[in-house]
Amino acid sequence: MPGGRGKLTGRDGKPFVKGDPRINRKGRPPKLPDLQELLARVLSEQKEKKTAMELILLTLKEKALKGDLRAGEMLKDWAYGKAKQVQEVDVTLEKLEKLDDESLTALCNKLIEKQNG
């Protein structure tokens, strides 16, 4: 076959004709369904007059009351948001002197932006 394997040109292969079964009229199928819609559908399913999400939350609550710290932390984070985590950076003059001019300028600019904004 001219052009080698997998390298079709206008002269190689057969052109499509009307009614050709090789034509994919529907296009490529989507890879995954929309996650938001899928979660809403799954978590809103009813069982014992409660939604799946309600049952999950009740199970987490029961585990937290029995002493499961991770379950309690998850409930707290979902209800009130995660606590802000602060990270301290130890910068000494010796470390700053080792930086080249470009890195030092970039660091100063970031500090100025943070202070102003």
C-alpha positions as CSV (number, residue, x, y, z in Angstrom):
1,M,0.0,0.0,0.0
2,P,1.5,3.3,-1.0
3,G,2.3,5.7,1.9
4,G,3.0,2.9,4.4
5,R,0.9,1.6,7.3
6,G,-1.6,4.1,8.8
7,K,-0.5,7.0,6.5
8,L,-3.4,7.4,4.1
9,T,-3.3,10.2,1.6
10,G,-5.9,11.3,-1.0
11,R,-4.7,8.6,-3.3
12,D,-4.7,5.8,-0.8
13,G,-7.7,3.8,0.5
14,K,-11.2,4.1,-0.7
15,P,-13.1,7.5,-0.5
16,F,-16.4,7.6,1.4
17,V,-19.5,7.2,-0.8
18,K,-23.1,7.8,0.1
19,G,-24.4,5.1,2.5
20,D,-20.9,3.9,3.4
21,P,-21.1,1.8,6.6
22,R,-17.7,3.1,7.7
23,I,-19.0,6.6,8.3
24,N,-19.6,7.3,12.0
25,R,-22.6,9.5,11.9
26,K,-23.0,9.8,15.7
27,G,-19.4,10.8,16.3
28,R,-17.2,9.6,19.1
29,P,-19.1,8.7,22.2
30,P,-18.4,10.8,25.3
31,K,-15.8,9.3,27.6
32,L,-17.5,9.9,30.9
33,P,-20.9,11.2,31.9
34,D,-21.0,14.6,33.6
35,L,-19.8,14.1,37.2
36,Q,-22.2,16.6,38.7
37,E,-25.3,15.0,37.1
38,L,-24.1,11.5,38.0
39,L,-23.5,12.5,41.7
40,A,-26.9,14.2,41.9
41,R,-28.6,11.2,40.4
42,V,-26.8,8.7,42.6
43,L,-27.0,10.6,45.9
44,S,-30.7,11.5,45.4
45,E,-31.9,7.9,45.2
46,Q,-34.4,7.1,47.9
47,K,-34.0,4.2,50.3
48,E,-36.0,3.9,53.6
49,K,-37.6,7.3,52.9
50,K,-34.2,9.0,52.9
51,T,-31.8,9.9,50.2
52,A,-28.5,8.2,49.8
53,M,-26.7,11.4,50.9
54,E,-28.7,11.6,54.1
55,L,-27.8,7.9,54.8
56,I,-24.1,8.6,54.2
57,L,-24.2,11.7,56.5
58,L,-26.1,9.7,59.2
59,T,-23.5,6.9,59.0
60,L,-20.6,9.4,59.3
61,K,-22.3,11.0,62.3
62,E,-22.7,7.6,64.0
63,K,-19.0,6.8,63.4
64,A,-18.0,10.2,64.7
65,L,-20.0,9.8,67.9
66,K,-18.4,6.4,68.4
67,G,-14.9,8.1,68.3
68,D,-13.9,7.9,64.7
69,L,-11.9,11.1,64.4
70,R,-11.6,11.0,60.6
71,A,-15.4,10.8,60.3
72,G,-15.8,13.7,62.7
73,E,-13.3,15.8,60.8
74,M,-15.0,15.2,57.5
75,L,-18.3,16.3,58.9
76,K,-16.8,19.4,60.4
77,D,-15.0,20.3,57.2
78,W,-18.1,19.9,55.1
79,A,-20.2,21.9,57.5
80,Y,-17.8,24.7,58.4
81,G,-15.1,24.5,55.8
82,K,-11.5,23.5,56.3
83,A,-9.4,25.4,58.7
84,K,-6.8,27.7,57.1
85,Q,-3.4,26.2,57.1
86,V,-0.5,28.6,57.7
87,Q,3.0,27.7,56.6
88,E,5.9,29.6,58.0
89,V,9.0,30.0,55.9
90,D,12.5,30.4,57.4
91,V,14.5,32.8,55.3
92,T,17.9,33.9,56.4
93,L,20.2,36.5,54.9
94,E,22.6,33.7,53.9
95,K,19.9,32.0,51.9
96,L,18.9,35.2,50.2
97,E,22.6,36.0,49.3
98,K,22.8,32.7,47.4
99,L,20.0,33.6,45.0
100,D,20.8,35.1,41.7
101,D,19.5,38.5,40.7
102,E,16.6,37.1,38.6
103,S,15.4,34.9,41.4
104,L,15.7,37.6,44.0
105,T,13.8,40.1,41.8
106,A,11.0,37.6,41.2
107,L,10.8,36.9,45.0
108,C,10.6,40.6,45.8
109,N,7.9,41.2,43.2
110,K,5.9,38.3,44.7
111,L,6.2,39.7,48.2
112,I,5.1,43.2,47.0
113,E,2.1,41.7,45.1
114,K,1.1,39.8,48.3
115,Q,1.4,42.8,50.5
116,N,-0.6,45.0,48.1
117,G,-3.2,42.6,47.1
